[in-house]
Amino acid sequence: MRLVITADTHVPKRARDLPEPLWAAIAAADVVLHAGDWVDVALLDAIEDRARRLIGVYGNNDGPELRARLPEVARVELDGLRVAVVHETGPRARREERCAAAYGDADLLAFGHSHIPWDTVAPGGLRLLNPGSPTDRRRQPYATYLTARVAAGRLDRVELHRLPPRRGGR
């Protein structure tokens, strides 16, 4: 099972659209995880149209229309892998311990908010992944998203994809 993990897309505030490599990855994936900060419901509709399966949550920049359609936390089992998706996990310090306490029944926690890629393992084995942002890199050298594979309850081939700089501003 092929996954795409993205967050903090901020369309149309930070970009007019998602970068084409991310759209291609979404089309090729079996499941797309989006960890919030969509900003406009039109992007949710567009990803729902292109993705085979979408699991998403709302973020702090998402208004009432998105919050009406998306949960704050999503939990799903994908080929035996227990997955949780949330936007915010709090400060960087002690993140693994906090998340292990809050999401200890999951194998994978996908999160966003910071726009900073993150890949660590918490006590007890919970894998924490933040894909960064494909549209608003902030102080990061690249805009990014993640892909991974799931098979028989195991996550592997986790890959951070760097996106080329945008041309022409937004």
SVG drawing of the C-alpha trace seen along z (x, -y; Angstrom):
<svg xmlns="http://www.w3.org/2000/svg" viewBox="-20 -36 38 45">
<polyline fill="none" stroke="black" stroke-width="0.4" points="0.0,0.0 1.5,-3.3 1.0,-6.4 1.4,-10.1 1.7,-12.2 1.3,-15.9 0.2,-18.9 0.2,-22.6 -0.7,-23.1 -2.3,-26.5 -3.9,-26.8 -4.6,-29.5 -2.9,-31.6 0.7,-30.4 0.3,-28.9 -2.3,-28.9 -2.1,-25.1 -0.1,-22.1 3.1,-21.4 2.7,-19.0 5.0,-16.3 2.8,-16.2 -0.4,-15.9 1.3,-13.0 2.2,-11.3 -1.4,-11.7 -2.7,-10.1 -0.3,-7.2 -1.0,-6.6 -3.4,-4.1 -4.0,-6.4 -3.3,-10.1 -2.9,-11.4 -3.3,-15.2 -2.5,-16.6 -4.3,-19.8 -4.1,-23.5 -5.8,-23.1 -7.2,-26.7 -9.8,-26.4 -12.4,-23.6 -11.7,-23.6 -8.4,-21.8 -10.1,-19.2 -12.6,-18.7 -9.7,-18.5 -7.7,-15.9 -10.9,-13.9 -11.5,-13.8 -7.9,-12.6 -7.1,-10.4 -8.2,-6.7 -8.6,-7.3 -8.1,-10.4 -7.7,-10.5 -7.5,-14.1 -7.9,-16.4 -8.4,-20.1 -5.7,-22.4 -5.6,-25.7 -5.9,-27.7 -9.0,-25.8 -12.4,-27.5 -15.9,-26.2 -16.5,-24.6 -13.4,-22.4 -14.0,-21.7 -17.6,-20.5 -16.1,-17.9 -12.9,-16.8 -12.1,-15.6 -9.5,-17.0 -7.9,-13.5 -8.3,-10.7 -7.6,-7.0 -7.5,-4.2 -6.0,-0.8 -4.1,-0.4 -3.2,3.2 -2.7,3.8 -0.8,0.6 -2.6,-1.5 -2.5,-5.2 -3.4,-8.4 -3.4,-11.8 -3.5,-15.2 -2.4,-18.7 -0.7,-19.9 1.4,-18.0 2.7,-20.9 6.3,-22.0 9.3,-20.1 10.6,-19.4 9.3,-16.1 7.1,-15.5 7.8,-11.8 6.8,-11.3 3.6,-13.4 2.6,-11.6 3.3,-8.2 1.0,-9.0 -1.8,-10.4 -1.4,-8.0 0.2,-4.9 -2.4,-2.7 -1.1,-3.7 1.9,-2.6 2.2,-5.8 1.3,-9.4 1.3,-11.8 1.2,-15.5 1.8,-18.9 1.7,-22.5 5.5,-23.3 6.3,-23.0 9.4,-21.2 10.0,-17.6 10.2,-15.2 10.9,-11.5 11.4,-9.9 10.3,-7.0 8.7,-7.5 9.0,-5.2 6.9,-2.1 7.6,-2.3 5.2,-5.0 6.7,-6.5 6.1,-10.2 6.2,-11.7 5.8,-15.3 6.0,-15.9 6.9,-19.6 4.9,-21.8 4.8,-21.5 3.9,-25.2 5.3,-27.2 8.8,-26.0 9.3,-28.9 12.9,-28.6 13.4,-25.1 15.7,-24.8 13.0,-23.0 9.2,-22.5 8.5,-18.8 6.1,-15.9 6.5,-12.3 5.8,-8.9 5.9,-5.5 4.7,-1.9 2.6,0.2 2.7,4.0 1.4,6.5 1.2,3.9 4.7,2.5 5.8,-0.9 8.8,-1.1 10.3,-3.0 9.6,-6.4 11.0,-9.0 11.1,-12.8 10.6,-14.5 12.1,-17.9 10.2,-20.0 11.8,-22.4 11.5,-26.1 8.3,-27.7 8.6,-29.9 6.8,-33.2 6.0,-33.8 3.0,-32.0"/>
</svg>
